[in-house]
Amino acid sequence: MWTQIVGKIRLVQSPWVNHSWHVPLYVTATGLTTSPIPYGSRTFEIDFDFVQHQLAIRDSGGASAGFALSLSPWLPSIGG
């Protein structure tokens, strides 16, 4: 679900390219990233870190934010 939300953010903020080619997520050593997304006079990127189980947002001004990725309490447990 989070990858869909991040994809929609990128879709809205990035200049249009045919067939939505401007919205992929790229593989990194620890997960996935959007690469820089324009936002006014700045850019930001969103990274999924599957090793640390976190989503991180960083902007070109050096600010950062994020949160832990965890299972939703309404999802059934695996194997249960």
Protein Blocks (a to p, Z undefined) as FASTA:
>chain_A
ZZmmmmmmmmmmpccdehhlmmcccddfklccebjadehjbccdddddfklopacdddfk
opacdddddddfkbccehZZ
